[in-house]
Amino acid sequence: MNKQLPTGWSITLLALLFYFFLGVLLTGEAYTSAGVPVLVLIVWFLVYKLRHKSIGNIELVTMMYGDLKGAVERLIERAAEAESLKRAAASRRKQVLTERENKRADRPIEGDTADKKYAEIIERRVREAKAKQDQGEGTS
C-alpha cells in the first residue's frame, strides 16, 4: 500500500510553512495577515476535494458554504447559551447578596444586645444606690 503524502497536501503544507517562516524572518514574530485566511480556505477546499472526489467544484463550494453556515449558527447558539448562563449566575449572585443584606438588617446586632443588657444592669444599680441613699437619709 502506498502511504505517500498527496500532492495537494504537500503544496499546501509548503505554502503555509513558507508564509510562516517569511513572517518570522521579516517581523521577528509570527505575523498574521489576510493571507492566512486565504491559505486556510485553500486547505479546507483541498480537504473537501479529497473527501468528495465525485462531485464538482460548484457543488463542493455549496457544501462547504452549508457546513460553514451550520458551524457559525452553532457557535452563535453556544455564545447565546453562555451569555444566558452568565446572566443567570449574576442574577443569582445579586439575589444572594440582597438576601444576606436583608438578614443582616433584620437581625439585631450582637453588640447592641450586650449594650442594652449592661445598660439595664447599670440603671438598676443606680436606682438601687439611690434607693439606699434615700433610705439612709430618711433614717438619719
C-alpha positions as CSV (number, residue, x, y, z in Angstrom):
1,M,0.0,0.0,0.0
2,N,1.3,3.4,-1.0
3,K,1.5,5.8,2.0
4,Q,2.8,8.9,0.3
5,L,1.5,12.4,1.1
6,P,-0.8,13.6,-1.6
7,T,0.4,16.4,-3.9
8,G,-2.3,18.9,-2.8
9,W,-1.4,18.4,0.9
10,S,2.4,18.8,0.1
11,I,1.8,22.1,-1.8
12,T,-0.5,23.4,0.9
13,L,1.9,22.5,3.7
14,L,4.8,24.0,1.9
15,A,2.8,27.2,1.3
16,L,1.8,27.5,5.0
17,L,5.4,26.8,6.1
18,F,6.8,29.4,3.7
19,Y,4.3,32.0,4.8
20,F,5.1,31.3,8.5
21,F,8.9,31.5,8.1
22,L,8.7,34.5,5.9
23,G,6.6,36.3,8.5
24,V,9.1,35.3,11.2
25,L,12.1,36.4,9.2
26,L,10.5,39.8,8.2
27,T,8.9,40.8,11.5
28,G,10.6,38.7,14.1
29,E,7.3,37.2,15.1
30,A,4.6,35.1,13.6
31,Y,2.7,37.8,11.8
32,T,-0.9,37.1,10.7
33,S,-2.4,39.0,7.8
34,A,-5.1,38.5,5.2
35,G,-3.1,35.7,3.6
36,V,-3.7,33.3,6.4
37,P,-7.5,33.0,5.9
38,V,-6.9,32.6,2.2
39,L,-4.5,29.7,2.9
40,V,-6.9,28.2,5.4
41,L,-9.7,28.3,2.7
42,I,-7.4,26.6,0.2
43,V,-6.6,23.8,2.7
44,W,-10.2,23.5,3.6
45,F,-11.2,23.2,-0.1
46,L,-8.5,20.6,-0.7
47,V,-9.6,18.5,2.2
48,Y,-13.2,18.6,0.9
49,K,-12.0,17.8,-2.5
50,L,-10.1,14.7,-1.2
51,R,-13.2,13.6,0.8
52,H,-15.7,14.1,-2.0
53,K,-13.9,13.3,-5.3
54,S,-17.0,12.5,-7.2
55,I,-18.7,15.9,-7.0
56,G,-17.8,19.1,-9.0
57,N,-16.3,22.3,-7.7
58,I,-19.6,24.2,-7.6
59,E,-21.3,21.5,-5.6
60,L,-18.3,21.3,-3.3
61,V,-18.3,25.0,-2.6
62,T,-22.0,24.9,-2.0
63,M,-21.5,22.0,0.5
64,M,-18.6,24.0,2.2
65,Y,-20.9,27.0,2.5
66,G,-23.7,25.0,4.1
67,D,-21.2,23.4,6.5
68,L,-19.8,26.8,7.4
69,K,-23.2,28.3,7.8
70,G,-24.2,25.5,10.2
71,A,-21.0,25.8,12.1
72,V,-21.5,29.6,12.5
73,E,-25.1,29.0,13.7
74,R,-23.9,26.5,16.3
75,L,-21.2,29.0,17.5
76,I,-23.9,31.7,17.8
77,E,-26.2,29.4,19.8
78,R,-23.3,28.4,22.1
79,A,-22.4,32.0,22.7
80,A,-26.1,32.8,23.5
81,E,-26.3,29.9,25.9
82,A,-23.0,31.0,27.6
83,E,-24.3,34.6,27.9
84,S,-27.6,33.4,29.4
85,L,-25.7,31.3,31.9
86,K,-23.6,34.3,32.8
87,R,-26.7,36.5,33.3
88,A,-28.4,33.8,35.4
89,A,-25.3,33.4,37.6
90,A,-25.0,37.2,38.0
91,S,-28.7,37.3,38.9
92,R,-28.3,34.5,41.5
93,R,-25.3,36.3,43.0
94,K,-27.2,39.5,43.2
95,Q,-30.1,37.8,44.8
96,V,-27.9,36.0,47.4
97,L,-26.2,39.3,48.3
98,T,-29.6,41.0,48.7
99,E,-30.8,38.2,50.9
100,R,-27.7,38.4,53.1
101,E,-28.1,42.2,53.4
102,N,-31.7,41.8,54.4
103,K,-30.8,39.2,57.0
104,R,-28.2,41.5,58.4
105,A,-30.6,44.3,58.6
106,D,-33.4,42.2,60.2
107,R,-31.3,40.6,63.0
108,P,-30.2,42.7,65.9
109,I,-26.5,43.4,66.2
110,E,-24.9,41.4,69.0
111,G,-23.1,44.5,70.4
112,D,-26.5,46.3,70.7
113,T,-27.9,43.4,72.7
114,A,-25.0,43.3,75.1
115,D,-25.0,47.1,75.4
116,K,-28.7,47.0,76.3
117,K,-28.1,44.3,78.9
118,Y,-25.3,46.2,80.6
119,A,-27.2,49.4,80.4
120,E,-30.1,47.8,82.2
121,I,-27.8,46.4,84.9
122,I,-26.2,49.8,85.4
123,E,-29.5,51.6,85.6
124,R,-30.8,49.0,88.1
125,R,-27.7,49.5,90.3
126,V,-28.0,53.3,90.0
127,R,-31.7,53.0,91.2
128,E,-30.7,50.7,94.0
129,A,-27.9,53.0,95.0
130,K,-30.4,56.0,95.0
131,A,-32.9,54.0,97.0
132,K,-30.3,53.1,99.6
133,Q,-29.2,56.7,99.7
134,D,-32.8,57.9,100.1
135,Q,-33.3,55.3,102.9
136,G,-30.1,56.4,104.6
137,E,-31.1,60.0,104.5
138,G,-34.6,59.1,105.7
139,T,-33.3,57.3,108.8
140,S,-30.9,60.0,109.9
